[in-house]
Amino acid sequence: MKFIVVFLSSIILAASVNAQVRVMGSVKDNRGRILAGASITLKGTYDGATSDSVGRFSFKTFEKGSFLLVANNIGNKIVEMPITIAGDTVKVDFSLKEEINELKAVVITAGSYEASDKKKGTVLKALDIVTTAGANADISATIQTLPGAQKVGEQEGLFIRGGSAEEAKIIIDGTVVNNFFFSSVPGISQRGRFSPFLFSGTAFSSGGYSAVYGQALSSILSLESIDIPDRSEVQIGLSPIFLSAGLQQVSKDKRKSYGFSYNWVNLTLYQKLVPQAPDFFRAPDFHTADANFRIKTKKNGMFKIYAYFNAGDLAVRTPSLDSIGLKNAFSLNNQNLFTNISYRQFLGRGWKINTVASISYNRDKIGSEIQNQQNQKAGTTTIPSIDNASFNINARQWMVQARVVLDKKFGALNTLRFGTELWNNSDSSTYSAAFGIFPSQVNDFYQAVFSESDLYITNDIAFRPGIRIEHSGLLNKWNIAPRAALSYKLSKYSQLTADYGMFYQTPERRFLSNNANFDFLRADHYILTYQHISSNYTFRTQIFYKDYISLLKTDGRITNAISNNGGGYAKGIEVFWRDRKTFKNFDYWISYSYLDTKRDYNNYPIIAQPTFAANHSGSIVLKKFWVKKMFGVNWSWNWSTGRPFYNPNKPATEFLSDRTIGFSSNNFSLNWLPKIGKSNTVVVLGINNVFNELQIFGYNYSNRLRDNNNQLIRAEVNPPAPRNFFLGIFMSWGVDRTQQNINGNL
């Protein structure tokens, strides 16, 4: 339910720029012909514009002093013109010479749902995320509407192309977020912690990602935080189930800013209005605070600090399957901290440096006990499956990271990037039960170096070779991971790309507490991509094969690793189509995935399709905005065929042979932008699973109770409620973003 606060923050953070000095002019070629679509930028800054259909451009800037104004157009040589920005309008006319071998080049994508050319941007922006019905402004839920991502309702995480949640990493400004999702509750998927409007870009790679990143067998979701906000602003959010307040202060010269916010969510009233299947005897209660400071350096670099803290508490009770009349009571108390410090700077002569460091901390206090009908702790029964269900876990995770990346440009397009990163992980836990207390401590110091180049052989052919070398102190092992992407331009907007890469990952540390004499996990990716990307249309299709060379095998209780002899494969085809032009003020996308995957890992007795993989899945997302009436309507349909589940009544030869029913969910949301006094107001209504479709994510089985057919009894794993509802009012003061909301089709 944390989506309520995130949705609040995301709707009210963006604003438009009011600059101080106008830079304007025209762009033509050396024959006097108009050049439309030319990029005009103030070198070393993020200010600029694009020439219109008659070759004119105009933009505003807060910069002062001497700068180079750069004109860049596909098929022409780059021209840099010195200008002085003072208090008056600056007018510059460009004449560009034709250049055949530089800027008509293919774009290197390397398996990512991102155009490396910033003019094309990412597939999903912040407004895409917050206006996707059913996603509830959750970044990961919106990613699940893209090809390759699976919908898994009983567990949080990104499940990409047959990979488990642990095989995908989420990165903020270059460092991995160790606990991106709220802590797990049995059978209930948790949302991500962070608002999409904290980020200027969302780049999702479903495979074959860059050598700059590692430690992810399946995919990378990379998030880049915003720089200086557009304007100072005060925000509040009101609802029967949440309260929120925040401040963002920007200096007059727009070179620095600071801000903070506080959010409180308590679902007591909501759960009384919307009955929940589990008995939440302590309703979810969350307190979140964050703060930021950003400053632009004299040479147009950027220094940023972001700090986040969350404390949450809940407790839920469900009937026990091992004894009629008893109940399983689960409680969770969580504290989470994430702090990120980043700095980037242009060094001159084509050099650029990016540095970042972060600290992640997470503490979970988990309690599990058997209770009687009076909701009191039950006594000892001498039945192991019942008595062993009472325990306490106190777990802590620390992660400290640092990364340095250097970029060197050669000519207009060729780039060499290289760098290093260090991780220090420390996991400790204490497991307490009637039969003893069992502490554990696992530490790992991980280091990596990497190098990658973008090489443009011709206008139509580009090659990206890369290599990554990693070492794990826990395993005391090294690995070498080559990567490569080859792109061929078919037309102005379309291209074909082939990717290959070896990807390594350290096994989950929780399996290595007793023995670390294992090797890295490994997966090899082979991907062929065709894509057509223009300003209004996106079409993308991929064929992929992923070969799991080394997966971890565990003992029968899935508590300790025993070997690296596991393996498997994933293969399939994916299609994505997005249209923002055909219908006025209407945006939609359609995605489809076919996945064939099997693996032998953990305690699997045979190779089998894992529980988090469906063979067919897809989404349809629709968005319509009425400008005159100032409201928008959004709809989404997410579906998949049934997923495997474990049935202990079946022999090992039929392991994971059963399937759930297919998944289907239709979701609706609307947004209304009324004027209330001097505030900017957004009223949001959302309904998930509008048609109350039955959703079964799997089954829990008893360890001992059987039915009349001598089969172990079971219970469905369903969502806590068949439908979810949201109603909230968000208000802000400081900037009128009505036009921005209209342009974003909010």
Backbone hydrogen bonds, N-H to C=O, Kabsch-Sander energy under -0.5 kcal/mol:
donor,donor_aa,acceptor,acceptor_aa,energy
4,I,1,M,-1.7
5,V,2,K,-0.7
6,V,2,K,-1.6
7,F,3,F,-2.9
8,L,4,I,-1.7
9,S,5,V,-2.3
10,S,6,V,-2.5
11,I,7,F,-2.0
12,I,8,L,-1.2
13,L,10,S,-0.7
19,A,17,V,-0.6
20,Q,61,T,-0.9
21,V,61,T,-2.2
23,V,59,F,-3.3
24,M,90,V,-2.9
25,G,57,F,-1.8
26,S,92,V,-0.9
27,V,55,G,-2.0
28,K,94,F,-1.9
29,D,33,R,-2.3
30,N,96,L,-1.5
32,G,29,D,-2.3
35,L,27,V,-2.1
36,A,34,I,-0.6
37,G,51,S,-2.3
38,A,35,L,-0.6
39,S,72,N,-3.5
40,I,38,A,-0.5
40,I,49,A,-3.1
41,T,39,S,-0.5
41,T,70,V,-2.4
42,L,47,D,-2.4
43,K,41,T,-0.8
43,K,68,L,-2.6
45,T,42,L,-1.9
49,A,40,I,-2.5
51,S,38,A,-2.4
52,D,56,R,-3.0
55,G,52,D,-2.0
57,F,25,G,-2.1
59,F,23,V,-2.2
61,T,21,V,-2.1
65,G,85,I,-2.6
67,F,83,I,-2.5
69,L,67,F,-0.5
69,L,81,M,-3.1
70,V,41,T,-3.2
70,V,68,L,-0.6
71,A,79,V,-2.9
72,N,39,S,-2.7
76,N,73,N,-2.3
77,K,97,K,-3.1
79,V,71,A,-2.0
81,M,69,L,-2.7
83,I,67,F,-2.8
85,I,65,G,-3.2
86,A,84,T,-0.6
90,V,22,R,-2.5
91,K,89,T,-0.5
92,V,24,M,-2.6
94,F,26,S,-3.0
96,L,28,K,-2.7
99,E,75,G,-3.2
105,A,102,E,-0.6
106,V,459,N,-1.1
109,T,107,V,-0.6
112,S,109,T,-1.7
113,Y,204,F,-4.2
114,E,112,S,-1.7
115,A,121,G,-1.8
116,S,114,E,-0.6
118,K,116,S,-0.6
120,K,117,D,-1.9
121,G,117,D,-0.9
123,V,113,Y,-1.3
124,L,202,T,-0.5
129,I,125,K,-1.7
130,V,126,A,-2.3
131,T,127,L,-1.4
132,T,129,I,-1.1
133,A,131,T,-0.7
135,A,132,T,-1.8
136,N,132,T,-0.6
137,A,129,I,-0.6
138,D,135,A,-1.5
139,I,137,A,-0.6
142,T,138,D,-1.8
143,I,139,I,-2.1
144,Q,140,S,-1.3
145,T,142,T,-1.9
146,L,143,I,-2.1
149,A,146,L,-1.3
150,Q,159,F,-2.6
152,V,150,Q,-0.8
153,G,151,K,-0.5
155,Q,152,V,-0.7
159,F,157,G,-0.5
160,I,158,L,-0.7
161,R,148,G,-2.6
161,R,159,F,-0.5
163,G,160,I,-1.6
167,E,164,S,-1.3
168,A,165,A,-1.3
169,K,219,S,-1.9
171,I,221,L,-2.9
172,I,175,T,-2.7
173,D,171,I,-0.5
173,D,223,L,-2.9
175,T,172,I,-1.9
177,V,170,I,-2.5
178,N,176,V,-0.7
180,F,177,V,-0.8
182,F,191,R,-2.2
185,V,188,I,-0.8
188,I,185,V,-2.4
189,S,153,G,-1.5
193,R,180,F,-2.4
198,L,195,S,-1.5
199,F,196,P,-1.6
200,S,224,E,-2.9
201,G,224,E,-1.1
203,A,222,S,-2.6
204,F,113,Y,-0.6
204,F,202,T,-0.6
205,S,203,A,-0.5
205,S,220,I,-3.0
206,S,111,G,-1.0
206,S,204,F,-0.6
213,Y,210,S,-1.4
215,Q,504,Y,-0.7
216,A,504,Y,-0.6
218,S,167,E,-2.7
219,S,167,E,-1.1
220,I,205,S,-1.5
221,L,169,K,-2.4
222,S,203,A,-2.9
222,S,220,I,-0.6
223,L,171,I,-3.2
223,L,221,L,-0.5
224,E,201,G,-1.7
225,S,223,L,-0.5
226,I,198,L,-2.0
233,E,248,Q,-2.8
234,V,733,W,-2.5
235,Q,246,G,-2.5
236,I,731,M,-2.7
237,G,244,S,-2.1
238,L,729,I,-2.2
239,S,242,F,-1.1
242,F,239,S,-0.6
243,L,264,W,-2.2
244,S,237,G,-1.7
245,A,262,Y,-2.2
246,G,235,Q,-2.3
247,L,260,F,-2.7
248,Q,233,E,-2.7
249,Q,258,Y,-3.2
251,S,256,K,-2.6
254,K,251,S,-1.6
257,S,294,R,-2.5
258,Y,249,Q,-2.2
259,G,292,N,-2.0
260,F,247,L,-2.0
261,S,290,D,-2.0
262,Y,245,A,-2.7
263,N,288,T,-2.7
264,W,243,L,-2.8
265,V,286,F,-2.4
266,N,241,I,-2.1
267,L,284,P,-2.1
271,Q,267,L,-2.5
272,K,268,T,-1.0
272,K,269,L,-0.5
273,L,269,L,-2.0
274,V,270,Y,-2.8
277,A,720,P,-3.8
279,D,317,R,-2.5
280,F,278,P,-1.0
281,F,279,D,-1.5
282,R,315,A,-1.8
285,D,313,D,-2.0
286,F,265,V,-2.7
287,H,311,A,-2.5
288,T,263,N,-2.6
289,A,309,F,-2.6
290,D,261,S,-1.8
291,A,307,A,-2.2
292,N,259,G,-2.5
293,F,305,I,-2.2
294,R,257,S,-2.6
295,I,303,F,-2.5
296,K,255,R,-3.8
297,T,295,I,-0.5
297,T,301,G,-1.2
300,N,297,T,-1.6
302,M,344,R,-2.4
303,F,295,I,-2.6
304,K,342,S,-2.6
305,I,293,F,-2.6
306,Y,340,N,-2.4
307,A,291,A,-2.7
308,Y,338,F,-2.4
309,F,289,A,-2.6
310,N,336,N,-2.3
311,A,287,H,-2.5
312,G,334,N,-2.5
313,D,285,D,-1.8
314,L,332,L,-1.9
315,A,282,R,-2.1
316,V,330,F,-3.0
317,R,279,D,-2.3
318,T,328,N,-2.5
320,S,326,L,-2.5
326,L,323,S,-1.5
327,K,371,Q,-2.5
328,N,318,T,-3.5
329,A,327,K,-0.6
329,A,369,E,-2.8
330,F,316,V,-3.1
330,F,328,N,-0.5
331,S,367,G,-2.5
332,L,314,L,-2.7
333,N,365,K,-2.0
334,N,312,G,-2.6
335,Q,363,R,-2.0
336,N,310,N,-2.6
337,L,361,Y,-2.8
338,F,308,Y,-2.1
339,T,359,I,-2.3
340,N,306,Y,-2.7
341,I,357,A,-3.0
342,S,304,K,-2.4
343,Y,355,T,-2.8
344,R,302,M,-2.1
345,Q,353,I,-2.2
347,L,345,Q,-0.5
347,L,351,W,-2.2
348,G,351,W,-1.0
351,W,348,G,-1.6
352,K,407,D,-2.0
353,I,345,Q,-2.6
354,N,405,V,-2.7
355,T,343,Y,-3.2
356,V,403,R,-2.1
357,A,341,I,-2.5
358,S,401,Q,-1.8
359,I,339,T,-2.3
360,S,399,M,-2.8
361,Y,337,L,-2.7
362,N,397,Q,-2.0
363,R,335,Q,-2.7
364,D,395,A,-2.4
365,K,333,N,-2.7
366,I,364,D,-0.6
366,I,393,I,-3.0
367,G,331,S,-2.2
368,S,391,F,-2.8
369,E,329,A,-2.0
371,Q,327,K,-2.7
372,N,376,Q,-2.7
375,N,372,N,-1.9
378,A,370,I,-3.1
386,I,383,I,-1.4
387,D,383,I,-2.7
388,N,384,P,-2.8
389,A,386,I,-1.2
390,S,387,D,-1.4
391,F,368,S,-2.5
391,F,389,A,-0.6
392,N,432,S,-2.4
393,I,366,I,-2.7
394,N,430,T,-1.8
395,A,364,D,-2.7
395,A,393,I,-0.5
396,R,428,S,-3.1
397,Q,362,N,-2.3
398,W,426,S,-2.3
399,M,360,S,-2.2
400,V,424,N,-2.1
401,Q,358,S,-2.4
402,A,422,L,-1.9
403,R,356,V,-2.5
404,V,420,T,-2.4
405,V,354,N,-2.7
406,L,418,F,-3.1
407,D,352,K,-2.9
408,K,416,L,-2.6
409,K,350,G,-2.0
410,F,414,N,-3.5
414,N,410,F,-0.9
415,T,454,D,-1.7
416,L,408,K,-2.6
417,R,452,E,-3.2
418,F,406,L,-2.1
419,G,450,F,-2.1
420,T,404,V,-1.8
421,E,448,A,-2.1
422,L,402,A,-2.5
423,W,446,Y,-3.0
424,N,400,V,-2.3
425,N,444,D,-2.9
426,S,398,W,-2.3
427,D,442,V,-2.9
428,S,396,R,-2.5
429,S,440,S,-2.0
430,T,394,N,-1.5
431,Y,438,F,-2.2
432,S,392,N,-2.9
432,S,430,T,-0.6
433,A,436,G,-2.5
434,A,390,S,-0.6
436,G,433,A,-1.7
438,F,431,Y,-3.1
440,S,429,S,-2.4
442,V,427,D,-2.8
444,D,425,N,-2.2
446,Y,423,W,-2.4
446,Y,444,D,-0.6
447,Q,471,H,-2.1
448,A,421,E,-2.1
449,V,469,I,-2.2
450,F,419,G,-2.1
451,S,467,I,-2.2
452,E,417,R,-2.7
453,S,465,P,-2.2
454,D,415,T,-2.8
455,L,453,S,-0.6
455,L,463,F,-2.9
456,Y,454,D,-0.5
457,I,455,L,-0.8
457,I,461,I,-1.3
458,T,461,I,-1.6
462,A,487,S,-2.3
463,F,455,L,-3.1
464,R,485,A,-3.2
466,G,483,R,-2.4
467,I,451,S,-2.5
468,R,481,A,-1.8
469,I,449,V,-2.8
470,E,479,N,-1.9
471,H,447,Q,-2.4
472,S,477,K,-2.0
473,G,445,F,-2.1
473,G,471,H,-0.5
476,N,472,S,-2.0
477,K,472,S,-1.2
479,N,470,E,-2.0
481,A,468,R,-3.5
483,R,466,G,-2.9
484,A,500,Y,-2.6
485,A,464,R,-1.3
486,L,498,A,-2.6
487,S,462,A,-2.7
488,Y,496,L,-3.3
489,K,460,D,-2.6
490,L,494,S,-1.7
491,S,494,S,-1.8
495,Q,531,Q,-2.0
496,L,488,Y,-2.8
497,T,529,T,-2.8
498,A,486,L,-2.6
499,D,527,I,-2.8
500,Y,484,A,-2.6
501,G,525,H,-1.5
502,M,482,P,-2.1
503,F,523,A,-2.3
505,Q,521,L,-1.7
511,F,508,E,-1.7
512,L,509,R,-1.6
518,F,516,A,-2.1
521,L,505,Q,-3.2
522,R,550,S,-1.5
523,A,503,F,-2.3
524,D,547,D,-2.5
525,H,501,G,-2.7
526,Y,545,Y,-2.2
527,I,499,D,-2.3
528,L,543,I,-2.7
529,T,497,T,-3.2
530,Y,541,T,-2.6
531,Q,495,Q,-2.1
532,H,539,F,-3.2
533,I,493,Y,-2.4
534,S,537,Y,-2.9
538,T,578,R,-2.2
539,F,532,H,-2.7
540,R,576,F,-2.5
541,T,530,Y,-2.7
542,Q,574,E,-1.9
543,I,528,L,-2.5
544,F,572,G,-2.1
545,Y,526,Y,-2.4
546,K,570,A,-3.3
547,D,524,D,-2.7
548,Y,546,K,-0.6
548,Y,568,G,-2.2
549,I,522,R,-1.5
549,I,547,D,-0.8
550,S,522,R,-1.3
551,L,566,G,-1.6
553,K,563,S,-2.6
554,T,602,N,-2.0
555,D,560,N,-2.1
558,I,555,D,-1.8
561,A,511,F,-2.3
562,I,553,K,-3.4
563,S,553,K,-1.4
566,G,551,L,-2.3
567,G,600,D,-1.3
568,G,548,Y,-1.4
569,Y,598,K,-2.6
570,A,546,K,-2.0
571,K,596,D,-2.4
572,G,544,F,-1.8
573,I,594,Y,-1.2
574,E,542,Q,-2.3
575,V,592,Y,-2.6
576,F,540,R,-2.6
577,W,590,I,-2.6
578,R,538,T,-2.6
579,D,588,Y,-2.4
580,R,536,N,-2.6
586,F,583,F,-1.7
587,D,623,K,-2.7
588,Y,579,D,-1.8
589,W,621,V,-2.0
590,I,577,W,-2.8
591,S,619,S,-2.4
592,Y,575,V,-2.3
593,S,617,S,-2.7
594,Y,573,I,-2.7
595,L,615,N,-2.8
596,D,571,K,-3.1
597,T,595,L,-0.5
598,K,569,Y,-1.8
599,R,608,A,-2.7
600,D,567,G,-3.3
601,Y,599,R,-0.5
602,N,552,L,-2.8
604,Y,601,Y,-2.4
608,A,599,R,-2.2
613,A,610,P,-1.4
617,S,593,S,-1.8
618,G,639,W,-2.3
619,S,591,S,-1.7
620,I,637,W,-1.9
621,V,589,W,-2.7
622,L,635,W,-3.4
623,K,587,D,-2.2
624,K,633,V,-2.7
625,F,585,N,-2.0
626,W,631,F,-2.8
627,V,625,F,-0.7
630,M,626,W,-0.9
630,M,627,V,-0.5
631,F,626,W,-1.4
632,G,671,N,-2.3
633,V,624,K,-2.9
634,N,669,S,-3.1
635,W,622,L,-2.6
636,S,667,N,-1.9
637,W,620,I,-2.4
638,N,665,S,-2.3
639,W,618,G,-2.4
640,S,663,F,-2.1
641,T,616,H,-2.5
645,F,658,D,-1.1
650,K,647,N,-2.0
654,E,651,P,-1.9
655,F,652,A,-1.5
657,S,654,E,-1.6
658,D,645,F,-0.6
660,T,643,R,-2.4
663,F,640,S,-2.3
665,S,638,N,-2.0
667,N,636,S,-2.7
668,F,687,I,-2.9
669,S,634,N,-2.1
670,L,685,L,-2.5
671,N,632,G,-2.2
672,W,683,V,-2.5
673,L,630,M,-2.5
676,I,674,P,-0.6
676,I,679,S,-0.8
677,G,675,K,-0.6
679,S,676,I,-1.8
680,N,732,S,-2.8
681,T,674,P,-0.8
681,T,679,S,-0.6
682,V,730,F,-2.3
683,V,672,W,-2.9
684,V,682,V,-0.5
684,V,728,G,-2.3
685,L,670,L,-2.2
686,G,726,F,-2.5
687,I,668,F,-3.2
688,N,724,N,-2.5
690,V,666,N,-3.1
692,N,689,N,-1.9
697,F,695,Q,-0.5
697,F,717,V,-3.0
698,G,717,V,-0.6
700,N,715,A,-2.7
702,S,713,I,-2.7
707,D,711,Q,-2.7
710,N,707,D,-1.9
713,I,705,L,-2.2
715,A,700,N,-2.3
717,V,698,G,-2.6
718,N,716,E,-0.8
724,N,688,N,-1.0
726,F,686,G,-2.1
728,G,684,V,-1.9
729,I,238,L,-1.9
730,F,682,V,-2.5
731,M,236,I,-2.4
732,S,680,N,-1.6
733,W,234,V,-2.6
737,R,735,V,-0.8
741,N,737,R,-2.4
742,I,738,T,-2.2
743,N,739,Q,-2.9
744,G,740,Q,-1.9
745,N,742,I,-1.7
746,L,741,N,-2.5
